Amino acid sequence: METTERLVYTMKEVQEILRVSKNHVYLMAKTGAIPTVKLGKKIVVPRRRLEQLLDGGWTPKESK
């Protein structure tokens, strides 16, 4: 099976990466503290944006 680099994380995966509660992840998404993209009914977080956020290179005011 071919492995490819993931482009997005689910909210559950972000919860596990950040080690915070499910409610906190959704609150962060709602307030713009983490960058999100809506794909149909699913909300996902772009991998590169999350990495930039964790490295200090992305701030919510720069989004949109």
PDB file of N, CA, C and O in Angstrom, chain B, residues numbered from 101:
ATOM      1  N   MET B 101       0.832  -1.173   0.000  1.00  0.00           N
ATOM      2  CA  MET B 101       0.000   0.000   0.000  1.00  0.00           C
ATOM      3  C   MET B 101       0.882   1.245   0.000  1.00  0.00           C
ATOM      4  O   MET B 101       1.862   1.315   0.742  1.00  0.00           O
ATOM      5  N   GLU B 102       0.540   2.211  -0.821  1.00  0.00           N
ATOM      6  CA  GLU B 102       1.306   3.450  -0.936  1.00  0.00           C
ATOM      7  C   GLU B 102       0.933   4.409   0.198  1.00  0.00           C
ATOM      8  O   GLU B 102      -0.247   4.607   0.485  1.00  0.00           O
ATOM      9  N   THR B 103       1.935   4.996   0.834  1.00  0.00           N
ATOM     10  CA  THR B 103       1.652   5.974   1.889  1.00  0.00           C
ATOM     11  C   THR B 103       1.816   7.370   1.316  1.00  0.00           C
ATOM     12  O   THR B 103       2.792   7.658   0.622  1.00  0.00           O
ATOM     13  N   THR B 104       0.870   8.221   1.606  1.00  0.00           N
ATOM     14  CA  THR B 104       0.945   9.600   1.153  1.00  0.00           C
ATOM     15  C   THR B 104       0.874  10.512   2.366  1.00  0.00           C
ATOM     16  O   THR B 104       0.317  10.158   3.405  1.00  0.00           O
ATOM     17  N   GLU B 105       1.441  11.671   2.211  1.00  0.00           N
ATOM     18  CA  GLU B 105       1.422  12.654   3.282  1.00  0.00           C
ATOM     19  C   GLU B 105       0.021  13.231   3.401  1.00  0.00           C
ATOM     20  O   GLU B 105      -0.587  13.616   2.402  1.00  0.00           O
ATOM     21  N   ARG B 106      -0.488  13.288   4.619  1.00  0.00           N
ATOM     22  CA  ARG B 106      -1.835  13.790   4.841  1.00  0.00           C
ATOM     23  C   ARG B 106      -1.865  15.292   4.645  1.00  0.00           C
ATOM     24  O   ARG B 106      -0.951  16.000   5.069  1.00  0.00           O
ATOM     25  N   LEU B 107      -2.901  15.773   4.011  1.00  0.00           N
ATOM     26  CA  LEU B 107      -3.051  17.203   3.796  1.00  0.00           C
ATOM     27  C   LEU B 107      -3.878  17.865   4.877  1.00  0.00           C
ATOM     28  O   LEU B 107      -3.729  19.058   5.144  1.00  0.00           O
ATOM     29  N   VAL B 108      -4.755  17.085   5.501  1.00  0.00           N
ATOM     30  CA  VAL B 108      -5.624  17.639   6.548  1.00  0.00           C
ATOM     31  C   VAL B 108      -5.731  16.669   7.713  1.00  0.00           C
ATOM     32  O   VAL B 108      -5.492  15.470   7.575  1.00  0.00           O
ATOM     33  N   TYR B 109      -6.097  17.224   8.869  1.00  0.00           N
ATOM     34  CA  TYR B 109      -6.377  16.429  10.064  1.00  0.00           C
ATOM     35  C   TYR B 109      -7.841  16.590  10.422  1.00  0.00           C
ATOM     36  O   TYR B 109      -8.426  17.654  10.222  1.00  0.00           O
ATOM     37  N   THR B 110      -8.430  15.527  10.952  1.00  0.00           N
ATOM     38  CA  THR B 110      -9.784  15.619  11.473  1.00  0.00           C
ATOM     39  C   THR B 110      -9.728  16.337  12.821  1.00  0.00           C
ATOM     40  O   THR B 110      -8.658  16.496  13.408  1.00  0.00           O
ATOM     41  N   MET B 111     -10.882  16.761  13.297  1.00  0.00           N
ATOM     42  CA  MET B 111     -10.925  17.433  14.603  1.00  0.00           C
ATOM     43  C   MET B 111     -10.466  16.481  15.707  1.00  0.00           C
ATOM     44  O   MET B 111      -9.825  16.908  16.667  1.00  0.00           O
ATOM     45  N   LYS B 112     -10.789  15.203  15.574  1.00  0.00           N
ATOM     46  CA  LYS B 112     -10.356  14.197  16.550  1.00  0.00           C
ATOM     47  C   LYS B 112      -8.830  14.084  16.557  1.00  0.00           C
ATOM     48  O   LYS B 112      -8.219  13.994  17.622  1.00  0.00           O
ATOM     49  N   GLU B 113      -8.229  14.090  15.397  1.00  0.00           N
ATOM     50  CA  GLU B 113      -6.773  14.012  15.320  1.00  0.00           C
ATOM     51  C   GLU B 113      -6.125  15.260  15.919  1.00  0.00           C
ATOM     52  O   GLU B 113      -5.108  15.164  16.605  1.00  0.00           O
ATOM     53  N   VAL B 114      -6.708  16.423  15.662  1.00  0.00           N
ATOM     54  CA  VAL B 114      -6.185  17.664  16.252  1.00  0.00           C
ATOM     55  C   VAL B 114      -6.286  17.595  17.769  1.00  0.00           C
ATOM     56  O   VAL B 114      -5.376  18.024  18.478  1.00  0.00           O
ATOM     57  N   GLN B 115      -7.388  17.058  18.261  1.00  0.00           N
ATOM     58  CA  GLN B 115      -7.567  16.883  19.710  1.00  0.00           C
ATOM     59  C   GLN B 115      -6.437  16.040  20.286  1.00  0.00           C
ATOM     60  O   GLN B 115      -5.888  16.367  21.338  1.00  0.00           O
ATOM     61  N   GLU B 116      -6.094  14.968  19.607  1.00  0.00           N
ATOM     62  CA  GLU B 116      -5.032  14.082  20.072  1.00  0.00           C
ATOM     63  C   GLU B 116      -3.658  14.753  19.962  1.00  0.00           C
ATOM     64  O   GLU B 116      -2.819  14.597  20.848  1.00  0.00           O
ATOM     65  N   ILE B 117      -3.431  15.494  18.882  1.00  0.00           N
ATOM     66  CA  ILE B 117      -2.146  16.175  18.693  1.00  0.00           C
ATOM     67  C   ILE B 117      -1.936  17.238  19.766  1.00  0.00           C
ATOM     68  O   ILE B 117      -0.858  17.334  20.351  1.00  0.00           O
ATOM     69  N   LEU B 118      -2.976  18.037  20.019  1.00  0.00           N
ATOM     70  CA  LEU B 118      -2.868  19.134  20.981  1.00  0.00           C
ATOM     71  C   LEU B 118      -3.097  18.698  22.424  1.00  0.00           C
ATOM     72  O   LEU B 118      -2.807  19.437  23.366  1.00  0.00           O
ATOM     73  N   ARG B 119      -3.622  17.483  22.579  1.00  0.00           N
ATOM     74  CA  ARG B 119      -3.918  16.935  23.906  1.00  0.00           C
ATOM     75  C   ARG B 119      -4.867  17.840  24.687  1.00  0.00           C
ATOM     76  O   ARG B 119      -4.612  18.200  25.837  1.00  0.00           O
ATOM     77  N   VAL B 120      -5.956  18.192  24.034  1.00  0.00           N
ATOM     78  CA  VAL B 120      -7.009  18.991  24.662  1.00  0.00           C
ATOM     79  C   VAL B 120      -8.337  18.277  24.441  1.00  0.00           C
ATOM     80  O   VAL B 120      -8.413  17.313  23.679  1.00  0.00           O
ATOM     81  N   SER B 121      -9.370  18.751  25.104  1.00  0.00           N
ATOM     82  CA  SER B 121     -10.679  18.114  24.991  1.00  0.00           C
ATOM     83  C   SER B 121     -11.331  18.395  23.643  1.00  0.00           C
ATOM     84  O   SER B 121     -10.964  19.334  22.938  1.00  0.00           O
ATOM     85  N   LYS B 122     -12.298  17.566  23.307  1.00  0.00           N
ATOM     86  CA  LYS B 122     -13.058  17.734  22.072  1.00  0.00           C
ATOM     87  C   LYS B 122     -13.730  19.105  22.055  1.00  0.00           C
ATOM     88  O   LYS B 122     -13.687  19.805  21.044  1.00  0.00           O
ATOM     89  N   ASN B 123     -14.345  19.487  23.163  1.00  0.00           N
ATOM     90  CA  ASN B 123     -15.015  20.783  23.242  1.00  0.00           C
ATOM     91  C   ASN B 123     -14.037  21.930  23.029  1.00  0.00           C
ATOM     92  O   ASN B 123     -14.374  22.928  22.392  1.00  0.00           O
ATOM     93  N   HIS B 124     -12.836  21.789  23.555  1.00  0.00           N
ATOM     94  CA  HIS B 124     -11.839  22.854  23.411  1.00  0.00           C
ATOM     95  C   HIS B 124     -11.405  23.001  21.950  1.00  0.00           C
ATOM     96  O   HIS B 124     -11.220  24.120  21.471  1.00  0.00           O
ATOM     97  N   VAL B 125     -11.243  21.892  21.245  1.00  0.00           N
ATOM     98  CA  VAL B 125     -10.863  21.944  19.829  1.00  0.00           C
ATOM     99  C   VAL B 125     -11.945  22.672  19.029  1.00  0.00           C
ATOM    100  O   VAL B 125     -11.634  23.524  18.197  1.00  0.00           O
ATOM    101  N   TYR B 126     -13.204  22.342  19.276  1.00  0.00           N
ATOM    102  CA  TYR B 126     -14.296  22.994  18.545  1.00  0.00           C
ATOM    103  C   TYR B 126     -14.417  24.470  18.918  1.00  0.00           C
ATOM    104  O   TYR B 126     -14.748  25.294  18.065  1.00  0.00           O
ATOM    105  N   LEU B 127     -14.156  24.811  20.169  1.00  0.00           N
ATOM    106  CA  LEU B 127     -14.165  26.214  20.582  1.00  0.00           C
ATOM    107  C   LEU B 127     -13.034  26.971  19.882  1.00  0.00           C
ATOM    108  O   LEU B 127     -13.235  28.094  19.419  1.00  0.00           O
ATOM    109  N   MET B 128     -11.859  26.368  19.804  1.00  0.00           N
ATOM    110  CA  MET B 128     -10.730  26.989  19.112  1.00  0.00           C
ATOM    111  C   MET B 128     -11.056  27.207  17.635  1.00  0.00           C
ATOM    112  O   MET B 128     -10.702  28.239  17.065  1.00  0.00           O
ATOM    113  N   ALA B 129     -11.730  26.239  17.018  1.00  0.00           N
ATOM    114  CA  ALA B 129     -12.115  26.370  15.611  1.00  0.00           C
ATOM    115  C   ALA B 129     -13.144  27.490  15.446  1.00  0.00           C
ATOM    116  O   ALA B 129     -13.049  28.299  14.523  1.00  0.00           O
ATOM    117  N   LYS B 130     -14.113  27.530  16.335  1.00  0.00           N
ATOM    118  CA  LYS B 130     -15.176  28.535  16.253  1.00  0.00           C
ATOM    119  C   LYS B 130     -14.636  29.953  16.408  1.00  0.00           C
ATOM    120  O   LYS B 130     -15.099  30.877  15.739  1.00  0.00           O
ATOM    121  N   THR B 131     -13.661  30.121  17.287  1.00  0.00           N
ATOM    122  CA  THR B 131     -13.102  31.452  17.545  1.00  0.00           C
ATOM    123  C   THR B 131     -11.971  31.815  16.581  1.00  0.00           C
ATOM    124  O   THR B 131     -11.461  32.935  16.610  1.00  0.00           O
ATOM    125  N   GLY B 132     -11.586  30.871  15.735  1.00  0.00           N
ATOM    126  CA  GLY B 132     -10.521  31.146  14.778  1.00  0.00           C
ATOM    127  C   GLY B 132      -9.122  30.932  15.327  1.00  0.00           C
ATOM    128  O   GLY B 132      -8.142  31.320  14.692  1.00  0.00           O
ATOM    129  N   ALA B 133      -9.017  30.322  16.495  1.00  0.00           N
ATOM    130  CA  ALA B 133      -7.705  30.076  17.091  1.00  0.00           C
ATOM    131  C   ALA B 133      -6.931  28.996  16.334  1.00  0.00           C
ATOM    132  O   ALA B 133      -5.701  28.965  16.370  1.00  0.00           O
ATOM    133  N   ILE B 134      -7.654  28.118  15.655  1.00  0.00           N
ATOM    134  CA  ILE B 134      -7.016  27.159  14.763  1.00  0.00           C
ATOM    135  C   ILE B 134      -7.677  27.292  13.390  1.00  0.00           C
ATOM    136  O   ILE B 134      -8.884  27.519  13.304  1.00  0.00           O
ATOM    137  N   PRO B 135      -6.906  27.153  12.332  1.00  0.00           N
ATOM    138  CA  PRO B 135      -7.453  27.300  10.979  1.00  0.00           C
ATOM    139  C   PRO B 135      -8.251  26.056  10.580  1.00  0.00           C
ATOM    140  O   PRO B 135      -7.801  24.931  10.795  1.00  0.00           O
ATOM    141  N   THR B 136      -9.421  26.262  10.005  1.00  0.00           N
ATOM    142  CA  THR B 136     -10.247  25.140   9.582  1.00  0.00           C
ATOM    143  C   THR B 136     -10.757  25.336   8.162  1.00  0.00           C
ATOM    144  O   THR B 136     -10.804  26.448   7.638  1.00  0.00           O
ATOM    145  N   VAL B 137     -11.136  24.214   7.561  1.00  0.00           N
ATOM    146  CA  VAL B 137     -11.750  24.203   6.237  1.00  0.00           C
ATOM    147  C   VAL B 137     -12.949  23.269   6.340  1.00  0.00           C
ATOM    148  O   VAL B 137     -12.857  22.193   6.930  1.00  0.00           O
ATOM    149  N   LYS B 138     -14.062  23.679   5.769  1.00  0.00           N
ATOM    150  CA  LYS B 138     -15.237  22.823   5.773  1.00  0.00           C
ATOM    151  C   LYS B 138     -15.307  22.083   4.445  1.00  0.00           C
ATOM    152  O   LYS B 138     -15.346  22.698   3.380  1.00  0.00           O
ATOM    153  N   LEU B 139     -15.323  20.762   4.521  1.00  0.00           N
ATOM    154  CA  LEU B 139     -15.446  19.901   3.347  1.00  0.00           C
ATOM    155  C   LEU B 139     -16.776  19.165   3.466  1.00  0.00           C
ATOM    156  O   LEU B 139     -16.876  18.151   4.156  1.00  0.00           O
ATOM    157  N   GLY B 140     -17.783  19.679   2.795  1.00  0.00           N
ATOM    158  CA  GLY B 140     -19.118  19.129   2.964  1.00  0.00           C
ATOM    159  C   GLY B 140     -19.576  19.404   4.377  1.00  0.00           C
ATOM    160  O   GLY B 140     -19.631  20.560   4.798  1.00  0.00           O
ATOM    161  N   LYS B 141     -19.905  18.364   5.114  1.00  0.00           N
ATOM    162  CA  LYS B 141     -20.326  18.511   6.513  1.00  0.00           C
ATOM    163  C   LYS B 141     -19.162  18.348   7.483  1.00  0.00           C
ATOM    164  O   LYS B 141     -19.320  18.538   8.689  1.00  0.00           O
ATOM    165  N   LYS B 142     -18.001  17.998   6.958  1.00  0.00           N
ATOM    166  CA  LYS B 142     -16.843  17.710   7.801  1.00  0.00           C
ATOM    167  C   LYS B 142     -15.950  18.942   7.940  1.00  0.00           C
ATOM    168  O   LYS B 142     -15.706  19.658   6.969  1.00  0.00           O
ATOM    169  N   ILE B 143     -15.469  19.176   9.155  1.00  0.00           N
ATOM    170  CA  ILE B 143     -14.528  20.266   9.416  1.00  0.00           C
ATOM    171  C   ILE B 143     -13.153  19.634   9.580  1.00  0.00           C
ATOM    172  O   ILE B 143     -12.977  18.704  10.367  1.00  0.00           O
ATOM    173  N   VAL B 144     -12.181  20.144   8.831  1.00  0.00           N
ATOM    174  CA  VAL B 144     -10.823  19.625   8.908  1.00  0.00           C
ATOM    175  C   VAL B 144      -9.840  20.778   9.099  1.00  0.00           C
ATOM    176  O   VAL B 144     -10.164  21.942   8.860  1.00  0.00           O
ATOM    177  N   VAL B 145      -8.650  20.428   9.529  1.00  0.00           N
ATOM    178  CA  VAL B 145      -7.591  21.413   9.758  1.00  0.00           C
ATOM    179  C   VAL B 145      -6.442  21.105   8.807  1.00  0.00           C
ATOM    180  O   VAL B 145      -5.898  20.001   8.832  1.00  0.00           O
ATOM    181  N   PRO B 146      -6.066  22.073   7.966  1.00  0.00           N
ATOM    182  CA  PRO B 146      -4.932  21.848   7.060  1.00  0.00           C
ATOM    183  C   PRO B 146      -3.647  21.565   7.845  1.00  0.00           C
ATOM    184  O   PRO B 146      -3.299  22.299   8.770  1.00  0.00           O
ATOM    185  N   ARG B 147      -2.959  20.506   7.466  1.00  0.00           N
ATOM    186  CA  ARG B 147      -1.751  20.076   8.178  1.00  0.00           C
ATOM    187  C   ARG B 147      -0.702  21.189   8.231  1.00  0.00           C
ATOM    188  O   ARG B 147      -0.136  21.465   9.290  1.00  0.00           O
ATOM    189  N   ARG B 148      -0.444  21.826   7.084  1.00  0.00           N
ATOM    190  CA  ARG B 148       0.596  22.869   7.054  1.00  0.00           C
ATOM    191  C   ARG B 148       0.233  24.043   7.951  1.00  0.00           C
ATOM    192  O   ARG B 148       1.102  24.599   8.624  1.00  0.00           O
ATOM    193  N   ARG B 149      -1.024  24.423   7.968  1.00  0.00           N
ATOM    194  CA  ARG B 149      -1.444  25.537   8.820  1.00  0.00           C
ATOM    195  C   ARG B 149      -1.297  25.185  10.293  1.00  0.00           C
ATOM    196  O   ARG B 149      -0.870  26.020  11.091  1.00  0.00           O
ATOM    197  N   LEU B 150      -1.648  23.951  10.662  1.00  0.00           N
ATOM    198  CA  LEU B 150      -1.500  23.532  12.060  1.00  0.00           C
ATOM    199  C   LEU B 150      -0.024  23.523  12.446  1.00  0.00           C
ATOM    200  O   LEU B 150       0.340  23.954  13.540  1.00  0.00           O
ATOM    201  N   GLU B 151       0.828  23.025  11.538  1.00  0.00           N
ATOM    202  CA  GLU B 151       2.262  23.026  11.816  1.00  0.00           C
ATOM    203  C   GLU B 151       2.786  24.451  11.973  1.00  0.00           C
ATOM    204  O   GLU B 151       3.595  24.720  12.860  1.00  0.00           O
ATOM    205  N   GLN B 152       2.327  25.369  11.115  1.00  0.00           N
ATOM    206  CA  GLN B 152       2.733  26.777  11.228  1.00  0.00           C
ATOM    207  C   GLN B 152       2.276  27.366  12.551  1.00  0.00           C
ATOM    208  O   GLN B 152       3.019  28.100  13.202  1.00  0.00           O
ATOM    209  N   LEU B 153       1.054  27.042  12.947  1.00  0.00           N
ATOM    210  CA  LEU B 153       0.520  27.534  14.210  1.00  0.00           C
ATOM    211  C   LEU B 153       1.383  27.061  15.383  1.00  0.00           C
ATOM    212  O   LEU B 153       1.725  27.842  16.272  1.00  0.00           O
ATOM    213  N   LEU B 154       1.726  25.781  15.369  1.00  0.00           N
ATOM    214  CA  LEU B 154       2.525  25.221  16.461  1.00  0.00           C
ATOM    215  C   LEU B 154       3.955  25.745  16.452  1.00  0.00           C
ATOM    216  O   LEU B 154       4.608  25.795  17.495  1.00  0.00           O
ATOM    217  N   ASP B 155       4.447  26.139  15.270  1.00  0.00           N
ATOM    218  CA  ASP B 155       5.792  26.715  15.167  1.00  0.00           C
ATOM    219  C   ASP B 155       5.793  28.219  15.428  1.00  0.00           C
ATOM    220  O   ASP B 155       6.853  28.845  15.460  1.00  0.00           O
ATOM    221  N   GLY B 156       4.613  28.793  15.613  1.00  0.00           N
ATOM    222  CA  GLY B 156       4.521  30.223  15.871  1.00  0.00           C
ATOM    223  C   GLY B 156       4.505  31.077  14.615  1.00  0.00           C
ATOM    224  O   GLY B 156       4.621  32.299  14.702  1.00  0.00           O
ATOM    225  N   GLY B 157       4.362  30.451  13.439  1.00  0.00           N
ATOM    226  CA  GLY B 157       4.403  31.187  12.190  1.00  0.00           C
ATOM    227  C   GLY B 157       3.046  31.575  11.633  1.00  0.00           C
ATOM    228  O   GLY B 157       2.980  32.231  10.593  1.00  0.00           O
ATOM    229  N   TRP B 158       1.964  31.192  12.291  1.00  0.00           N
ATOM    230  CA  TRP B 158       0.615  31.542  11.836  1.00  0.00           C
ATOM    231  C   TRP B 158      -0.150  32.060  13.033  1.00  0.00           C
ATOM    232  O   TRP B 158      -0.099  31.473  14.114  1.00  0.00           O
ATOM    233  N   THR B 159      -0.841  33.132  12.846  1.00  0.00           N
ATOM    234  CA  THR B 159      -1.693  33.652  13.924  1.00  0.00           C
ATOM    235  C   THR B 159      -3.104  33.834  13.386  1.00  0.00           C
ATOM    236  O   THR B 159      -3.276  34.099  12.196  1.00  0.00           O
ATOM    237  N   PRO B 160      -4.102  33.700  14.225  1.00  0.00           N
ATOM    238  CA  PRO B 160      -5.487  33.800  13.754  1.00  0.00           C
ATOM    239  C   PRO B 160      -5.798  35.070  12.995  1.00  0.00           C
ATOM    240  O   PRO B 160      -6.609  35.027  12.070  1.00  0.00           O
ATOM    241  N   LYS B 161      -5.200  36.200  13.336  1.00  0.00           N
ATOM    242  CA  LYS B 161      -5.510  37.450  12.644  1.00  0.00           C
ATOM    243  C   LYS B 161      -5.030  37.453  11.207  1.00  0.00           C
ATOM    244  O   LYS B 161      -5.483  38.285  10.421  1.00  0.00           O
ATOM    245  N   GLU B 162      -4.103  36.528  10.820  1.00  0.00           N
ATOM    246  CA  GLU B 162      -3.621  36.437   9.455  1.00  0.00           C
ATOM    247  C   GLU B 162      -4.548  35.618   8.564  1.00  0.00           C
ATOM    248  O   GLU B 162      -4.434  35.661   7.339  1.00  0.00           O
ATOM    249  N   SER B 163      -5.461  34.876   9.174  1.00  0.00           N
ATOM    250  CA  SER B 163      -6.343  34.025   8.377  1.00  0.00           C
ATOM    251  C   SER B 163      -7.380  34.856   7.651  1.00  0.00           C
ATOM    252  O   SER B 163      -7.703  35.972   8.056  1.00  0.00           O
ATOM    253  N   LYS B 164      -7.899  34.285   6.562  1.00  0.00           N
ATOM    254  CA  LYS B 164      -8.949  34.876   5.737  1.00  0.00           C
ATOM    255  C   LYS B 164      -8.484  36.110   5.113  1.00  0.00           C
ATOM    256  O   LYS B 164      -9.235  36.751   4.378  1.00  0.00           O
TER     257      LYS B 164
END
